[in-house]
Amino acid sequence: MLGDPARLRAVGRLGLGAHADVAFDRIADLVERLVDAPVALVTVLSADRQFLPGQVGLPEALASAREMPLTHSLSRHVLEAGRMLVVEDVRADPAMRDNPAVHDLGAIAFAGVPLTDSDGHVLGTLAVMDREPRTWTRSEVALLVELGEICSSELRLRIAREIADEARRHAESAHDQLSLLGELTETLSATMDIDKALGRLGEMVAGRLADWCVVALAEPSGIVRHVSAAHFDPAHASAAGRLAQLAADAPREMKALVAAMQRTSGPIRRDHADPKSLHTRMTTAEIAEIAERLGFGSYLVAPITAPVGRRTIGVLMLVNGVERGAFGEAEEGTAAEIGRRAGLAVDNSRLYGRQRHVAEVLQHSMLPELPDIPGIELHARYLPAQVGAAVGGDWYDAFVQPDGSVMLAVGDVSGHDIEAAATMGQVRNLIRGDAYGRDDEPGPLLSHLDRALHGLSMPAAATAVLTRLRRAGDGYDLTFSNAGHPPPVLLRPDGEVEVWWETPEPLLGLVPRDDRSTHRRRVLPGSTLLLYTDGLVEHPAQLIDDGIARLREVLLGNAALPTEDLCARLLTTVTRRDDDIALLVIRLT
């Protein structure tokens, strides 16, 4: 497996040589902190070298060089096994005990997760090492698997981007059809619903590259995932739809067509075609009859190929009537390019779904369990954005101080990627660690957090509201500080709503500020406090005031509404989900 050509081509596309990568360094740092291991690595393996785009804990020479011979790599055993390896003591493992890393790096315990491309080829590892024997816990192994999947997704997306760039370079020679290819790329990338994207592809191709076309995806098993057909003449829309339905109901024939494309080195072109030939291929005379009605003078079949490994996953069939004439070499090249771009869209859709799931699991795992506090009812929601990788920096927190007061916080670290999620966890933990056991008010606590972010060189820019809640007599004393965040909203027992606007103060992490303000409020039992991130109220075409006004309308007069129902109603005010949403609702009794 070390010399697998497909795997080595994929590694070559990554562009990850002997240099640091910020995203993978952050993941290695996150693993080192969460697993509490002295060495954490993100590796990429070539035929004879191991590159280290992400690392924490290696000796200076290796940390600077960012590469080592494959002979010194414990990760190569993961590559050879093709699966995760968890070893308590490599000195007791016959396959690993003679590895130079045992002597040179003092590696005793090892755990490594394979990082794979879309076809399952191992590209590298996410690995941790300890310098003494260690039993890796189930939770540590599960965390490595989850973060390894995120690393794999990042590598796959980088390969896909490189392939997309390569595809664009090939298309430059076909100037007359470049406009079509550009529009197709935009259409395919505009949605992650692959059925909708391929349907639009057919509608755009019909009339511009051919009279009509059929787009089909099929699994190697013969399961048909998608079939659509489009004709340039709207009068033939019903017939094209019927042809697509018949093709979808013929899985064996679809499998045979995909297999035929896999055996060829490129598109298949026929200048003079007989629609009756389809009868023997598709077993039903109705398909041949519809094809004849639509016009079947010549056809061109191009493969839809996966970006990694160039595996054929479907076909694009272009058909011209006799009047339009036969296809030429330019159309053949363009059809092949469309097949590659459609394959990229299919692969991106699949990667998006998997990465979104893993990202949501990671995000939720980093959010806290809310405490049970007498007299205070806490409810929280986190909703990922409906676009992008679904990894964000939105968070909420609540914990009880030794003196009985309660700290409440909601914040938003800038960015919507793996780095934002990792930074979010660090910022939230800094707030917890700094605030716990101290009686400082929220303003000084956020000022100290600002200094910590700069002193620790954490490249974070974040908004946050930090609140301290104390029981006092027949009510509550509440103090809060706001660092560039949307204002808290209070639903009073009489059903009226207060929006706690204050003079804006800078975001955390920009310029250290020693004089952050603390604001005070007296809150009666029966009140409900709402802390939230901007995803709940922002819209590109509206002011944030409009979004807060929508919240106020929902809250007004609903002081007796159960908190669960109140949360649900608040979320219905969101008109679009371009950003994450974190919501913390506090009911005081």
Secondary structure as GFF3:
##gff-version 3
##sequence-region A 1 589
A	DSSP	alpha_helix	5	14	.	.	.	ID=ss1
A	DSSP	alpha_helix	22	35	.	.	.	ID=ss2
A	DSSP	beta_strand	39	45	.	.	.	ID=ss3
A	DSSP	beta_strand	49	56	.	.	.	ID=ss4
A	DSSP	alpha_helix	60	65	.	.	.	ID=ss5
A	DSSP	beta_strand	67	69	.	.	.	ID=ss6
A	DSSP	three_ten_helix	70	72	.	.	.	ID=ss7
A	DSSP	alpha_helix	75	81	.	.	.	ID=ss8
A	DSSP	beta_strand	85	87	.	.	.	ID=ss9
A	DSSP	three_ten_helix	90	92	.	.	.	ID=ss10
A	DSSP	alpha_helix	100	104	.	.	.	ID=ss11
A	DSSP	beta_strand	109	116	.	.	.	ID=ss12
A	DSSP	beta_strand	122	130	.	.	.	ID=ss13
A	DSSP	alpha_helix	138	171	.	.	.	ID=ss14
A	DSSP	three_ten_helix	175	177	.	.	.	ID=ss15
A	DSSP	alpha_helix	178	189	.	.	.	ID=ss16
A	DSSP	alpha_helix	194	205	.	.	.	ID=ss17
A	DSSP	beta_strand	212	218	.	.	.	ID=ss18
A	DSSP	beta_strand	224	231	.	.	.	ID=ss19
A	DSSP	three_ten_helix	234	236	.	.	.	ID=ss20
A	DSSP	alpha_helix	237	248	.	.	.	ID=ss21
A	DSSP	alpha_helix	251	263	.	.	.	ID=ss22
A	DSSP	beta_strand	268	270	.	.	.	ID=ss23
A	DSSP	alpha_helix	277	282	.	.	.	ID=ss24
A	DSSP	alpha_helix	285	294	.	.	.	ID=ss25
A	DSSP	beta_strand	298	305	.	.	.	ID=ss26
A	DSSP	beta_strand	312	320	.	.	.	ID=ss27
A	DSSP	alpha_helix	329	365	.	.	.	ID=ss28
A	DSSP	beta_strand	376	383	.	.	.	ID=ss29
A	DSSP	beta_strand	394	400	.	.	.	ID=ss30
A	DSSP	beta_strand	406	413	.	.	.	ID=ss31
A	DSSP	alpha_helix	418	435	.	.	.	ID=ss32
A	DSSP	alpha_helix	442	455	.	.	.	ID=ss33
A	DSSP	beta_strand	462	472	.	.	.	ID=ss34
A	DSSP	beta_strand	475	483	.	.	.	ID=ss35
A	DSSP	beta_strand	489	491	.	.	.	ID=ss36
A	DSSP	beta_strand	497	499	.	.	.	ID=ss37
A	DSSP	beta_strand	519	523	.	.	.	ID=ss38
A	DSSP	beta_strand	528	532	.	.	.	ID=ss39
A	DSSP	three_ten_helix	534	536	.	.	.	ID=ss40
A	DSSP	alpha_helix	544	555	.	.	.	ID=ss41
A	DSSP	alpha_helix	563	571	.	.	.	ID=ss42
A	DSSP	beta_strand	581	588	.	.	.	ID=ss43
###
